[in-house]
Amino acid sequence: MPLNLKTNFHEPGKRYFRAFSAGDDFYESLIEAHRDLSDEESALLNAKLILLLANQIGDIAVLREALQLAREGVVPLSPKSGPADAKGLALQTGAPEGT
């Protein structure tokens, strides 16, 4: 089963008038789940959610493809990667190293 990159949000028995509405409903639920959590608690919630959804998907090939796509464009924080933003991710400045 290939990774589905098309919008696939739905709720059985519920009609949506716009294709993105179900995705908006999920996003609202996700934000609500994080409300009033510390950064550490929010990271724990994300980790638990990822594992629950990975178990639901079950197909290791699909999970590997999703991990690869999620990793694209994320630069690991290291001493050579330059300044970091507030979340600890390296910023890509485009400036050569050492300048």
Secondary structure, DSSP 4 states (H G I P E B T S, - for coil): -----S-----TT---SSTTHHHHHHHHHHHHHHTT--HHHHHHHHHHHHHHHHHHH--HHHHHHHHHHHHTTPPPP-TTS--B-TTSPBP---PPTT-
